């Protein structure tokens, strides 16, 4: 997808994803605007540069101007609980994480999901501005008794109109 965007001269990408929270202060239904990530994946292709060594600066992996646009859009909508910053833990999937993994990673990350990496890395390699708005759909393993895919879908379906409005406002605010 990132290669297709780059070939089409796309310069900015807003990503929307669902995540589990590893922090009691971040609850299901909350939105998180990511500012950093930890990659715990194992077998994903990570680069467009298989034939040469290229070092891409990941000091600020998510574009500050797009993150700012998302923040301002969230502020315009009443009754939206959002977090201006969040560290994303990318796991391999398709299995969900164990309670022990969540306990370990919760020391350094806020939310957990199975997407986002390598997309944010590949976008950076292509010089694209990339930001992500995540919807917390559940508490991670060990922080709630059990989790079904139906519960995740139910939270997303309820929040989808608000997320669409936030992204639409953010896009409209760009030059």
N, C-alpha and C positions, 0 to 999 in steps of 0.2 A: 504494500500500500504506500509506504513512504517513497519508494522508487517511482511509482506511478504519479504521486503528487509532485515529486521533483521534476519528472519529465513533463508535467503539465504546468510548470513554473509556479507552483503553489509556494508561497513564502511563509505562511502561518498556518498552524494546525491547532485546533481545540480538540482535546480528547475528553471523552466522558466515560467513566468506568464505575463499577460497583466494587466495594471493598468491605472487608471486615475490620472492625476496630480492635486495637490492642490496648486502648486506654479507656478507663472508665469515664473520663471527661469528654470523650467523643462517642456519641450515642447513635444508634440506628435512626436514620432520618436526617442526620447532620450531613453537611457538605464539607469537603476538605479540598483546598487549593494546594496542590503539591508544590514543594520547593526543593525536594531532594529525594533520592531513592537509594536503596540497597538491593543489589542483584544477588539473589540466592538461586538463580536458575543454573542448570547444568548442561543442557544439550541444545541450546538455541544458537542459531547463527547470529553473531553479534556485530558484524561489520560488513560494509560494502567493499572493504579493502583486503580481500584475501590474497592478492598478489603483491602487496607491498605493506610496509609498516607505516601507519599513520596514527599519530597521537592526537586525539580530540580532547580539548579542554572540557571537563565536566564539572568545573567549579560551580557553575550555575546552570544545571541541566535544563531547568524550566525557565522559559523566557519571562523576564520580569515585566515587560510591557503587557503581554497577554495575561499574565497572572493578575496584574493591576486592573485590567479591564474586567476580568471575572470578579474580582473583589468589589469593584464599584457597582457592577451589575447586581451582585448579591445584596449589597447595601440598599438598593432601590426597591427591593421586594420585601414587603412586611412579613414578619413571622418566619424568616429563613434563618436557621442556625447554621453558621459556617465558620470554618477555621481558616485563617489567612495563610497558615503554614502547615505543612505535614510532610513527614518522611514516609515514603512508600516502600514496603518490602515486597519485592517481586519473587514469587515462588514458582516452581516448575509446574505444578498441577499434573494431571487433573485432580489428584486427591487434595483434600483440604489438609491443613497443617495440624500437627499434634499439639496438645496442650503444652508439652515441654518445649517445642519449637517456638510457640507463641511466647512463653515465659522468657525464653532466651532473647528473642528478637525485640520484645517489647521494651527492652532496656535502651534500644537505639532507634526504633521505628514506631510510627503511630498507627498506620493502617497496613493491611496486607491484601494482596491480590495476585492474580496469575497473568495479568497483561501488563502493559506499560513498558516492559523491557523485552525486546530491544528497541521498541518504537522510538522512545525518547533519544536513545543513543544514535539510531540511524538518522533521525531528523537532524540532530546536531551535526552528524557527518555531512549531511547535505546542505547545511547552513540555514536550516529552517528554524523559525521561531515556533516553539512547541509548549503548550500549557495543558494541564489536566485538571478537570473538575471531577472529584470522586464523591459518590453517594455511599454513605455507610449504610449497609443493609443488614448487618448483623454484628454481634460481638464475636471475636475470634474464639477458637477452641480453648476451653478452660475458663472462659468468662461467661458462657451460657451453657445450658445443659445439653442441647442438641441443636442441629441446624438442618433444615431441608431446603432444597432448591426452590420449592414453592414459596417459602418465607421470603427468600431473597427477591424473587420475582414480584411478590406482593408489595414490598417496600418500594421497589423501582417503579412499578406501575402507578402507585400513589403519587410519587414525586416527579414523574416524567414531565407533566406540564410545567412545573416550576423550573426544572432543569432546562427545558427547551426555551423558556422565557429568558433565563439567565444567559444562555449561550447566544440567543438572538440579540439581546441588548449588548453583549460584549462585542459581537461582530459589528453591530451598527456603530459602535463607538470608535472603531478603527478607522485610520485614514485610508 
